[in-house]
Amino acid sequence: MKGLILAGGSGTRLRPITHTSAKQLVPIANKPIIFYGIEQLAAAGIKEIGIVVQVGETGTEIRAAVGDGSRFGVEITYIDQDAPLGLAHCVLISREFLGEDEFVVYLGDNMLQDDLRTWVDRFLEARSRPPELGEQREPPAAQILLAHVEDPRNFGVAAFDVHGDIVRLVEKPADPPSDLALVGVYLFSPLIHDAVRSIPPSARNELEITDAIQWLLDAGHPVRHEILQGWWIDTGKKDPLLHCNRLVLDTIEHRIDGRVDDTSRVERRVIIEEGAELIGSVVRGPAIIGARTRLVDTYVGPYTSIAADCVLIDTEIEHSVVLEHSRIQGVHRIHDSLLGRAVEVERSGVRPRATRLVLGDHSRADLE
């Protein structure tokens, strides 16, 4: 079985962070989101992984970050997409890599708590199970993962018949037929290649994966479904990303590899990475402080990830994510925030006192 990670797209919902960086490389607990997907596939026994990247800066950045896959114990093949033309288009252009193998499609900005191996094993078992005597049964052409959601009107939703089988997929329905939304993980047989070649573009001129699955259903091919037991988060917006960071930090194990001076305190589960330094500071976990980051007279509260090579002086911050090479000085009560790479936030003391901002397109500032 092969894996196909979709890492294209423009990441408009995470701007301005994604004006200059791929959304799949935004870190959760100081690790790029796409790394979690690769690790999930590798743990499921999948060693050949294709990554669909958008031609240009973000594709180059993902190639540089992921490399050839050897650090994950897998072999990575990159597949270039000229423009974001839909998830089914990603499958279409990956035909040569996928061949006649079954495969998993994994959205590169999604996070799952469940072990992917469970769903892979169940799909392969269903594909290989011989029909019982007198039974005429076609093995499933696809298996989709579903999750209960509070407001299904914001998702692709599954509709079922009286036997509990999927009969229809509805995109963002005004009157949802169920509360079960499609998760960004799909398992396919080679039959999906017929589907993606047969469907027309949608109203937004994209080849939709829901249309391809519906084509399988309409053609009479069985589509299995499984319901996730754990959490699932699409990290494409700030608040879900911070929530996901919180969930992952809840699983860390305490480790101090950096330097903590005698006037500093580290409370609860905290990771202080190698080369990091705490001077007169408090870190209350769960939290992670990246390599070579320096904290001086600073409080870092629960559910905060500070990336590598940052400097925080006389600052209070919690429930936030700070990316590499950022500097924060003299700023208190930073909360529920996402700060990009090489950001500078300070109280300069320059008179007249004022809030002075340099904000890029699509920025948002919520002032005290």
Buried (B, 14 or more C-beta within 10 A) or exposed (E): BBBBBBBBBBBEBBBBBBBBBBBBBBBBBBBBBBBBBBBBBBBBEBBBBBBBBBEEEBBEBBBEBBEEBEEBEBEBBBBEBEEBBBBBBBBBBBEEBBEEEBBBBBBBBBBBBBBBBEBBEBBBEBBEEEEEEEEEEEBBBBBBBBBEBEEBEEBBBBBBEEEEEBBBBBEEBEEBBBBBBBBBBBBBBBBBBBBBBEBEBBEEEBBBBBBBBBBBBEEEBBBBBBEBEEEBBBBBEBEBBBBBBBBBBEEBEEEBEBBBEEEBEBEEBBBBBEBBBBBBBBBBBBBBBBBBBBBBBBBBBBBBBBBBBBBBBBBBBBBBBBBBBBBBBEBEEBEEBBBBBEBEBBBEEEEEEEEEEEEEEEEEEEEE
